[in-house]
Amino acid sequence: MVNGKMCVGVEQERLMVRLDPEKYEEVMEMEGCTPMDFTGKVMKGYVFVDIAVLNSIKKLEYWIGLALEFNKKAKASVKKVKKKK
């Protein structure tokens, strides 16, 4: 989480990256990048990057950079209000 917004995460052997949906198609052509389908539904603007392609600091910094760039303009999720019983 960065600025209260999802940015990056680790899930099994892959990095989850939240990025600008306008860059989605472009990055999907990159090696090791797959759609994020964590809930069974593809979430455009989120991708998984296989750990095998993150074999240098430069490559990891590229993906982290995309996430941080989008984080500046991303909207935070609306927090659900708990109902009192």
Jmol script that loads the backbone (N, CA, C; Angstrom):
load data "model"
ATOM      1  N   MET A   1       0.848  -1.167   0.000  1.00  0.00           N
ATOM      2  CA  MET A   1       0.000   0.000   0.000  1.00  0.00           C
ATOM      3  C   MET A   1       0.903   1.243   0.000  1.00  0.00           C
ATOM      4  N   VAL A   2       0.535   2.193  -0.837  1.00  0.00           N
ATOM      5  CA  VAL A   2       1.212   3.487  -0.874  1.00  0.00           C
ATOM      6  C   VAL A   2       0.122   4.550  -0.888  1.00  0.00           C
ATOM      7  N   ASN A   3       0.207   5.496   0.022  1.00  0.00           N
ATOM      8  CA  ASN A   3      -0.803   6.549   0.131  1.00  0.00           C
ATOM      9  C   ASN A   3      -2.213   5.981   0.285  1.00  0.00           C
ATOM     10  N   GLY A   4      -2.328   4.868   0.995  1.00  0.00           N
ATOM     11  CA  GLY A   4      -3.629   4.243   1.224  1.00  0.00           C
ATOM     12  C   GLY A   4      -4.212   3.546   0.010  1.00  0.00           C
ATOM     13  N   LYS A   5      -3.375   3.305  -1.011  1.00  0.00           N
ATOM     14  CA  LYS A   5      -3.851   2.670  -2.248  1.00  0.00           C
ATOM     15  C   LYS A   5      -2.993   1.446  -2.565  1.00  0.00           C
ATOM     16  N   MET A   6      -3.649   0.406  -3.103  1.00  0.00           N
ATOM     17  CA  MET A   6      -2.921  -0.787  -3.517  1.00  0.00           C
ATOM     18  C   MET A   6      -1.894  -0.396  -4.571  1.00  0.00           C
ATOM     19  N   CYS A   7      -0.673  -0.903  -4.414  1.00  0.00           N
ATOM     20  CA  CYS A   7       0.399  -0.552  -5.349  1.00  0.00           C
ATOM     21  C   CYS A   7       1.061  -1.820  -5.898  1.00  0.00           C
ATOM     22  N   VAL A   8       1.723  -2.576  -5.033  1.00  0.00           N
ATOM     23  CA  VAL A   8       2.353  -3.840  -5.428  1.00  0.00           C
ATOM     24  C   VAL A   8       2.167  -4.852  -4.306  1.00  0.00           C
ATOM     25  N   GLY A   9       2.344  -6.098  -4.650  1.00  0.00           N
ATOM     26  CA  GLY A   9       2.272  -7.147  -3.652  1.00  0.00           C
ATOM     27  C   GLY A   9       2.941  -8.405  -4.172  1.00  0.00           C
ATOM     28  N   VAL A  10       3.107  -9.361  -3.302  1.00  0.00           N
ATOM     29  CA  VAL A  10       3.700 -10.642  -3.682  1.00  0.00           C
ATOM     30  C   VAL A  10       2.649 -11.710  -3.442  1.00  0.00           C
ATOM     31  N   GLU A  11       2.464 -12.552  -4.444  1.00  0.00           N
ATOM     32  CA  GLU A  11       1.491 -13.634  -4.375  1.00  0.00           C
ATOM     33  C   GLU A  11       2.167 -14.878  -4.931  1.00  0.00           C
ATOM     34  N   GLN A  12       2.427 -15.838  -4.091  1.00  0.00           N
ATOM     35  CA  GLN A  12       3.144 -17.067  -4.453  1.00  0.00           C
ATOM     36  C   GLN A  12       4.485 -16.702  -5.081  1.00  0.00           C
ATOM     37  N   GLU A  13       4.703 -17.048  -6.322  1.00  0.00           N
ATOM     38  CA  GLU A  13       5.981 -16.803  -6.999  1.00  0.00           C
ATOM     39  C   GLU A  13       5.866 -15.698  -8.044  1.00  0.00           C
ATOM     40  N   ARG A  14       5.044 -14.689  -7.745  1.00  0.00           N
ATOM     41  CA  ARG A  14       4.868 -13.604  -8.705  1.00  0.00           C
ATOM     42  C   ARG A  14       4.584 -12.289  -7.994  1.00  0.00           C
ATOM     43  N   LEU A  15       4.885 -11.229  -8.705  1.00  0.00           N
ATOM     44  CA  LEU A  15       4.664  -9.881  -8.209  1.00  0.00           C
ATOM     45  C   LEU A  15       3.346  -9.371  -8.762  1.00  0.00           C
ATOM     46  N   MET A  16       2.515  -8.797  -7.910  1.00  0.00           N
ATOM     47  CA  MET A  16       1.269  -8.179  -8.367  1.00  0.00           C
ATOM     48  C   MET A  16       1.563  -6.698  -8.504  1.00  0.00           C
ATOM     49  N   VAL A  17       1.202  -6.126  -9.655  1.00  0.00           N
ATOM     50  CA  VAL A  17       1.475  -4.718  -9.934  1.00  0.00           C
ATOM     51  C   VAL A  17       0.177  -4.030 -10.351  1.00  0.00           C
ATOM     52  N   ARG A  18      -0.123  -2.900  -9.696  1.00  0.00           N
ATOM     53  CA  ARG A  18      -1.254  -2.073 -10.123  1.00  0.00           C
ATOM     54  C   ARG A  18      -0.666  -0.968 -10.989  1.00  0.00           C
ATOM     55  N   LEU A  19      -1.158  -0.880 -12.218  1.00  0.00           N
ATOM     56  CA  LEU A  19      -0.601   0.100 -13.145  1.00  0.00           C
ATOM     57  C   LEU A  19      -1.702   0.791 -13.930  1.00  0.00           C
ATOM     58  N   ASP A  20      -1.310   1.785 -14.672  1.00  0.00           N
ATOM     59  CA  ASP A  20      -2.254   2.556 -15.478  1.00  0.00           C
ATOM     60  C   ASP A  20      -2.963   1.628 -16.462  1.00  0.00           C
ATOM     61  N   PRO A  21      -4.288   1.552 -16.414  1.00  0.00           N
ATOM     62  CA  PRO A  21      -5.014   0.682 -17.345  1.00  0.00           C
ATOM     63  C   PRO A  21      -4.706   0.983 -18.811  1.00  0.00           C
ATOM     64  N   GLU A  22      -4.286   2.211 -19.115  1.00  0.00           N
ATOM     65  CA  GLU A  22      -3.926   2.551 -20.494  1.00  0.00           C
ATOM     66  C   GLU A  22      -2.644   1.851 -20.941  1.00  0.00           C
ATOM     67  N   LYS A  23      -1.824   1.387 -20.006  1.00  0.00           N
ATOM     68  CA  LYS A  23      -0.588   0.670 -20.337  1.00  0.00           C
ATOM     69  C   LYS A  23      -0.766  -0.845 -20.287  1.00  0.00           C
ATOM     70  N   TYR A  24      -1.962  -1.275 -19.936  1.00  0.00           N
ATOM     71  CA  TYR A  24      -2.242  -2.695 -19.732  1.00  0.00           C
ATOM     72  C   TYR A  24      -1.878  -3.543 -20.956  1.00  0.00           C
ATOM     73  N   GLU A  25      -2.400  -3.191 -22.115  1.00  0.00           N
ATOM     74  CA  GLU A  25      -2.148  -3.995 -23.327  1.00  0.00           C
ATOM     75  C   GLU A  25      -0.660  -4.037 -23.660  1.00  0.00           C
ATOM     76  N   GLU A  26       0.022  -2.929 -23.474  1.00  0.00           N
ATOM     77  CA  GLU A  26       1.462  -2.835 -23.761  1.00  0.00           C
ATOM     78  C   GLU A  26       2.262  -3.793 -22.876  1.00  0.00           C
ATOM     79  N   VAL A  27       1.994  -3.786 -21.578  1.00  0.00           N
ATOM     80  CA  VAL A  27       2.774  -4.635 -20.674  1.00  0.00           C
ATOM     81  C   VAL A  27       2.391  -6.106 -20.782  1.00  0.00           C
ATOM     82  N   MET A  28       1.167  -6.383 -21.219  1.00  0.00           N
ATOM     83  CA  MET A  28       0.760  -7.776 -21.357  1.00  0.00           C
ATOM     84  C   MET A  28       1.599  -8.522 -22.390  1.00  0.00           C
ATOM     85  N   GLU A  29       2.283  -7.803 -23.249  1.00  0.00           N
ATOM     86  CA  GLU A  29       3.138  -8.445 -24.252  1.00  0.00           C
ATOM     87  C   GLU A  29       4.540  -8.724 -23.720  1.00  0.00           C
ATOM     88  N   MET A  30       4.821  -8.275 -22.512  1.00  0.00           N
ATOM     89  CA  MET A  30       6.151  -8.464 -21.939  1.00  0.00           C
ATOM     90  C   MET A  30       6.281  -9.859 -21.331  1.00  0.00           C
ATOM     91  N   GLU A  31       7.483 -10.385 -21.380  1.00  0.00           N
ATOM     92  CA  GLU A  31       7.778 -11.718 -20.863  1.00  0.00           C
ATOM     93  C   GLU A  31       7.407 -11.822 -19.385  1.00  0.00           C
ATOM     94  N   GLY A  32       6.722 -12.883 -19.038  1.00  0.00           N
ATOM     95  CA  GLY A  32       6.388 -13.172 -17.652  1.00  0.00           C
ATOM     96  C   GLY A  32       5.185 -12.432 -17.104  1.00  0.00           C
ATOM     97  N   CYS A  33       4.558 -11.601 -17.915  1.00  0.00           N
ATOM     98  CA  CYS A  33       3.420 -10.803 -17.465  1.00  0.00           C
ATOM     99  C   CYS A  33       2.122 -11.514 -17.836  1.00  0.00           C
ATOM    100  N   THR A  34       1.239 -11.666 -16.847  1.00  0.00           N
ATOM    101  CA  THR A  34      -0.056 -12.309 -17.072  1.00  0.00           C
ATOM    102  C   THR A  34      -1.151 -11.475 -16.413  1.00  0.00           C
ATOM    103  N   PRO A  35      -2.381 -11.641 -16.869  1.00  0.00           N
ATOM    104  CA  PRO A  35      -3.477 -10.885 -16.261  1.00  0.00           C
ATOM    105  C   PRO A  35      -3.661 -11.274 -14.784  1.00  0.00           C
ATOM    106  N   MET A  36      -4.030 -10.328 -13.977  1.00  0.00           N
ATOM    107  CA  MET A  36      -4.346 -10.646 -12.587  1.00  0.00           C
ATOM    108  C   MET A  36      -5.768 -11.180 -12.547  1.00  0.00           C
ATOM    109  N   ASP A  37      -5.877 -12.423 -12.147  1.00  0.00           N
ATOM    110  CA  ASP A  37      -7.173 -13.088 -12.086  1.00  0.00           C
ATOM    111  C   ASP A  37      -7.364 -13.711 -10.710  1.00  0.00           C
ATOM    112  N   PHE A  38      -6.895 -13.015  -9.711  1.00  0.00           N
ATOM    113  CA  PHE A  38      -6.892 -13.505  -8.334  1.00  0.00           C
ATOM    114  C   PHE A  38      -8.273 -13.962  -7.875  1.00  0.00           C
ATOM    115  N   THR A  39      -9.305 -13.262  -8.279  1.00  0.00           N
ATOM    116  CA  THR A  39     -10.670 -13.602  -7.863  1.00  0.00           C
ATOM    117  C   THR A  39     -11.396 -14.450  -8.908  1.00  0.00           C
ATOM    118  N   GLY A  40     -10.681 -14.849  -9.977  1.00  0.00           N
ATOM    119  CA  GLY A  40     -11.309 -15.597 -11.055  1.00  0.00           C
ATOM    120  C   GLY A  40     -11.777 -14.684 -12.173  1.00  0.00           C
ATOM    121  N   LYS A  41     -11.690 -13.393 -11.942  1.00  0.00           N
ATOM    122  CA  LYS A  41     -12.073 -12.395 -12.939  1.00  0.00           C
ATOM    123  C   LYS A  41     -10.850 -11.526 -13.226  1.00  0.00           C
ATOM    124  N   VAL A  42     -10.573 -11.300 -14.521  1.00  0.00           N
ATOM    125  CA  VAL A  42      -9.423 -10.476 -14.903  1.00  0.00           C
ATOM    126  C   VAL A  42      -9.681  -9.029 -14.489  1.00  0.00           C
ATOM    127  N   MET A  43      -8.697  -8.451 -13.832  1.00  0.00           N
ATOM    128  CA  MET A  43      -8.801  -7.069 -13.379  1.00  0.00           C
ATOM    129  C   MET A  43      -7.850  -6.207 -14.210  1.00  0.00           C
ATOM    130  N   LYS A  44      -8.404  -5.464 -15.149  1.00  0.00           N
ATOM    131  CA  LYS A  44      -7.578  -4.616 -15.999  1.00  0.00           C
ATOM    132  C   LYS A  44      -6.950  -3.518 -15.146  1.00  0.00           C
ATOM    133  N   GLY A  45      -5.663  -3.320 -15.327  1.00  0.00           N
ATOM    134  CA  GLY A  45      -4.941  -2.359 -14.507  1.00  0.00           C
ATOM    135  C   GLY A  45      -4.120  -3.047 -13.423  1.00  0.00           C
ATOM    136  N   TYR A  46      -4.304  -4.354 -13.310  1.00  0.00           N
ATOM    137  CA  TYR A  46      -3.519  -5.163 -12.382  1.00  0.00           C
ATOM    138  C   TYR A  46      -2.918  -6.319 -13.169  1.00  0.00           C
ATOM    139  N   VAL A  47      -1.641  -6.611 -12.934  1.00  0.00           N
ATOM    140  CA  VAL A  47      -0.992  -7.733 -13.610  1.00  0.00           C
ATOM    141  C   VAL A  47      -0.146  -8.517 -12.610  1.00  0.00           C
ATOM    142  N   PHE A  48       0.142  -9.747 -12.968  1.00  0.00           N
ATOM    143  CA  PHE A  48       1.113 -10.557 -12.261  1.00  0.00           C
ATOM    144  C   PHE A  48       2.369 -10.615 -13.117  1.00  0.00           C
ATOM    145  N   VAL A  49       3.526 -10.551 -12.463  1.00  0.00           N
ATOM    146  CA  VAL A  49       4.805 -10.689 -13.151  1.00  0.00           C
ATOM    147  C   VAL A  49       5.528 -11.857 -12.489  1.00  0.00           C
ATOM    148  N   ASP A  50       5.868 -12.861 -13.282  1.00  0.00           N
ATOM    149  CA  ASP A  50       6.529 -14.053 -12.775  1.00  0.00           C
ATOM    150  C   ASP A  50       7.897 -13.690 -12.203  1.00  0.00           C
ATOM    151  N   ILE A  51       8.204 -14.256 -11.050  1.00  0.00           N
ATOM    152  CA  ILE A  51       9.461 -13.964 -10.368  1.00  0.00           C
ATOM    153  C   ILE A  51      10.681 -14.310 -11.231  1.00  0.00           C
ATOM    154  N   ALA A  52      10.553 -15.287 -12.127  1.00  0.00           N
ATOM    155  CA  ALA A  52      11.672 -15.723 -12.961  1.00  0.00           C
ATOM    156  C   ALA A  52      12.196 -14.605 -13.863  1.00  0.00           C
ATOM    157  N   VAL A  53      11.333 -13.651 -14.244  1.00  0.00           N
ATOM    158  CA  VAL A  53      11.790 -12.558 -15.120  1.00  0.00           C
ATOM    159  C   VAL A  53      12.286 -11.356 -14.323  1.00  0.00           C
ATOM    160  N   LEU A  54      12.136 -11.405 -13.011  1.00  0.00           N
ATOM    161  CA  LEU A  54      12.609 -10.311 -12.155  1.00  0.00           C
ATOM    162  C   LEU A  54      14.003 -10.651 -11.634  1.00  0.00           C
ATOM    163  N   ASN A  55      14.902 -10.937 -12.571  1.00  0.00           N
ATOM    164  CA  ASN A  55      16.232 -11.435 -12.212  1.00  0.00           C
ATOM    165  C   ASN A  55      17.303 -10.344 -12.131  1.00  0.00           C
ATOM    166  N   SER A  56      16.866  -9.090 -12.065  1.00  0.00           N
ATOM    167  CA  SER A  56      17.819  -7.996 -11.858  1.00  0.00           C
ATOM    168  C   SER A  56      17.091  -6.849 -11.152  1.00  0.00           C
ATOM    169  N   ILE A  57      17.856  -6.023 -10.485  1.00  0.00           N
ATOM    170  CA  ILE A  57      17.281  -4.861  -9.803  1.00  0.00           C
ATOM    171  C   ILE A  57      16.608  -3.949 -10.825  1.00  0.00           C
ATOM    172  N   LYS A  58      17.206  -3.790 -11.983  1.00  0.00           N
ATOM    173  CA  LYS A  58      16.659  -2.916 -13.022  1.00  0.00           C
ATOM    174  C   LYS A  58      15.262  -3.377 -13.451  1.00  0.00           C
ATOM    175  N   LYS A  59      15.073  -4.676 -13.621  1.00  0.00           N
ATOM    176  CA  LYS A  59      13.770  -5.200 -14.034  1.00  0.00           C
ATOM    177  C   LYS A  59      12.732  -5.016 -12.926  1.00  0.00           C
ATOM    178  N   LEU A  60      13.123  -5.264 -11.684  1.00  0.00           N
ATOM    179  CA  LEU A  60      12.203  -5.067 -10.564  1.00  0.00           C
ATOM    180  C   LEU A  60      11.843  -3.586 -10.445  1.00  0.00           C
ATOM    181  N   GLU A  61      12.835  -2.710 -10.581  1.00  0.00           N
ATOM    182  CA  GLU A  61      12.591  -1.272 -10.507  1.00  0.00           C
ATOM    183  C   GLU A  61      11.637  -0.795 -11.600  1.00  0.00           C
ATOM    184  N   TYR A  62      11.693  -1.412 -12.774  1.00  0.00           N
ATOM    185  CA  TYR A  62      10.783  -1.051 -13.861  1.00  0.00           C
ATOM    186  C   TYR A  62       9.326  -1.244 -13.416  1.00  0.00           C
ATOM    187  N   TRP A  63       9.025  -2.420 -12.867  1.00  0.00           N
ATOM    188  CA  TRP A  63       7.652  -2.723 -12.471  1.00  0.00           C
ATOM    189  C   TRP A  63       7.212  -1.899 -11.268  1.00  0.00           C
ATOM    190  N   ILE A  64       8.101  -1.728 -10.310  1.00  0.00           N
ATOM    191  CA  ILE A  64       7.779  -0.891  -9.148  1.00  0.00           C
ATOM    192  C   ILE A  64       7.545   0.545  -9.610  1.00  0.00           C
ATOM    193  N   GLY A  65       8.340   1.004 -10.560  1.00  0.00           N
ATOM    194  CA  GLY A  65       8.189   2.348 -11.106  1.00  0.00           C
ATOM    195  C   GLY A  65       6.835   2.554 -11.769  1.00  0.00           C
ATOM    196  N   LEU A  66       6.383   1.557 -12.550  1.00  0.00           N
ATOM    197  CA  LEU A  66       5.056   1.657 -13.174  1.00  0.00           C
ATOM    198  C   LEU A  66       3.969   1.782 -12.113  1.00  0.00           C
ATOM    199  N   ALA A  67       4.087   0.992 -11.055  1.00  0.00           N
ATOM    200  CA  ALA A  67       3.083   1.022  -9.991  1.00  0.00           C
ATOM    201  C   ALA A  67       3.093   2.358  -9.254  1.00  0.00           C
ATOM    202  N   LEU A  68       4.278   2.873  -8.935  1.00  0.00           N
ATOM    203  CA  LEU A  68       4.366   4.145  -8.219  1.00  0.00           C
ATOM    204  C   LEU A  68       3.901   5.315  -9.086  1.00  0.00           C
ATOM    205  N   GLU A  69       4.184   5.242 -10.375  1.00  0.00           N
ATOM    206  CA  GLU A  69       3.743   6.283 -11.308  1.00  0.00           C
ATOM    207  C   GLU A  69       2.212   6.372 -11.324  1.00  0.00           C
ATOM    208  N   PHE A  70       1.560   5.216 -11.412  1.00  0.00           N
ATOM    209  CA  PHE A  70       0.100   5.207 -11.440  1.00  0.00           C
ATOM    210  C   PHE A  70      -0.491   5.559 -10.079  1.00  0.00           C
ATOM    211  N   ASN A  71       0.210   5.194  -9.001  1.00  0.00           N
ATOM    212  CA  ASN A  71      -0.305   5.442  -7.655  1.00  0.00           C
ATOM    213  C   ASN A  71      -0.604   6.918  -7.417  1.00  0.00           C
ATOM    214  N   LYS A  72       0.134   7.796  -8.056  1.00  0.00           N
ATOM    215  CA  LYS A  72      -0.079   9.239  -7.888  1.00  0.00           C
ATOM    216  C   LYS A  72      -1.479   9.665  -8.328  1.00  0.00           C
ATOM    217  N   LYS A  73      -2.016   8.995  -9.335  1.00  0.00           N
ATOM    218  CA  LYS A  73      -3.332   9.382  -9.850  1.00  0.00           C
ATOM    219  C   LYS A  73      -4.431   8.357  -9.575  1.00  0.00           C
ATOM    220  N   ALA A  74      -4.060   7.225  -8.997  1.00  0.00           N
ATOM    221  CA  ALA A  74      -5.054   6.182  -8.679  1.00  0.00           C
ATOM    222  C   ALA A  74      -5.960   6.634  -7.551  1.00  0.00           C
ATOM    223  N   LYS A  75      -7.160   6.115  -7.572  1.00  0.00           N
ATOM    224  CA  LYS A  75      -8.118   6.411  -6.512  1.00  0.00           C
ATOM    225  C   LYS A  75      -8.061   5.295  -5.480  1.00  0.00           C
ATOM    226  N   ALA A  76      -8.180   5.681  -4.237  1.00  0.00           N
ATOM    227  CA  ALA A  76      -8.205   4.696  -3.160  1.00  0.00           C
ATOM    228  C   ALA A  76      -9.551   3.976  -3.181  1.00  0.00           C
ATOM    229  N   SER A  77      -9.547   2.743  -2.740  1.00  0.00           N
ATOM    230  CA  SER A  77     -10.797   1.990  -2.640  1.00  0.00           C
ATOM    231  C   SER A  77     -11.680   2.608  -1.573  1.00  0.00           C
ATOM    232  N   VAL A  78     -12.972   2.531  -1.803  1.00  0.00           N
ATOM    233  CA  VAL A  78     -13.920   3.022  -0.820  1.00  0.00           C
ATOM    234  C   VAL A  78     -13.989   2.022   0.318  1.00  0.00           C
ATOM    235  N   LYS A  79     -13.803   2.510   1.525  1.00  0.00           N
ATOM    236  CA  LYS A  79     -13.856   1.620   2.677  1.00  0.00           C
ATOM    237  C   LYS A  79     -15.287   1.327   3.048  1.00  0.00           C
ATOM    238  N   LYS A  80     -15.578   0.062   3.321  1.00  0.00           N
ATOM    239  CA  LYS A  80     -16.927  -0.347   3.700  1.00  0.00           C
ATOM    240  C   LYS A  80     -17.174   0.011   5.160  1.00  0.00           C
ATOM    241  N   VAL A  81     -18.341   0.516   5.421  1.00  0.00           N
ATOM    242  CA  VAL A  81     -18.719   0.842   6.792  1.00  0.00           C
ATOM    243  C   VAL A  81     -19.364  -0.371   7.430  1.00  0.00           C
ATOM    244  N   LYS A  82     -18.870  -0.713   8.608  1.00  0.00           N
ATOM    245  CA  LYS A  82     -19.431  -1.864   9.314  1.00  0.00           C
ATOM    246  C   LYS A  82     -20.744  -1.465   9.948  1.00  0.00           C
ATOM    247  N   LYS A  83     -21.723  -2.321   9.786  1.00  0.00           N
ATOM    248  CA  LYS A  83     -23.041  -2.078  10.391  1.00  0.00           C
ATOM    249  C   LYS A  83     -23.019  -2.578  11.829  1.00  0.00           C
ATOM    250  N   LYS A  84     -23.617  -1.801  12.696  1.00  0.00           N
ATOM    251  CA  LYS A  84     -23.721  -2.217  14.092  1.00  0.00           C
ATOM    252  C   LYS A  84     -24.885  -3.195  14.228  1.00  0.00           C
ATOM    253  N   LYS A  85     -24.688  -4.166  15.075  1.00  0.00           N
ATOM    254  CA  LYS A  85     -25.723  -5.183  15.291  1.00  0.00           C
ATOM    255  C   LYS A  85     -26.647  -4.758  16.390  1.00  0.00           C
TER     256      LYS A  85
END
end "model"
wireframe off; spacefill off
backbone 0.3
color backbone group
